[in-house]
Amino acid sequence: MTVCHIVLESDCPLGDLTGDCRLDGADLKIFCNQWRVSESCARFDCADLNRDDKINLTDFYLGAKNWNRE
């Protein structure tokens, strides 16, 4: 048996939920649709930025630090 662990690092800012390497209104729309959801997600568009299985103000703060950055 072989075990492989791959970590993909992105040059895109934390909070970029659309995958376009910008944090803008489109990302905010995705974030709002997931607001206060308590479920684990592994999708690239998951708004749980700190991976605590909650989408809340902590995640909003983490993303807001990168607003309009490319």
C-alpha positions, -999 to +999 in steps of 0.1 A: +000+000+000+011+035-008+001+066+010+004+100-007-003+134+009-004+163-015-006+199-004-015+224-031-006+259-024-023+287-042-011+322-051-047+333-049-057+352-018-075+334+011-112+339+005-111+336-032-141+312-037-145+316-074-110+305-084-102+337-103-075+348-078-095+379-068-117+385-038-147+405-049-185+406-050-187+371-067-168+356-037-190+375-013-221+361-029-208+325-024-199+333+012-233+347+020-250+317+005-230+295+029-233+318+059-239+300+092-238+265+076-223+239+100-210+213+076-176+202+066-167+209+030-137+202+009-147+220-022-126+249-035-155+272-030-160+264+006-163+295+027-150+278+059-116+295+056-102+284+089-116+248+086-135+247+119-167+233+102-185+267+107-189+296+084-191+327+106-175+361+114-141+345+118-141+334+082-155+367+071-126+385+088-101+362+072-115+369+037-121+406+043-083+411+049-078+402+012-107+422-003-100+434-038-064+419-038-051+399-067 
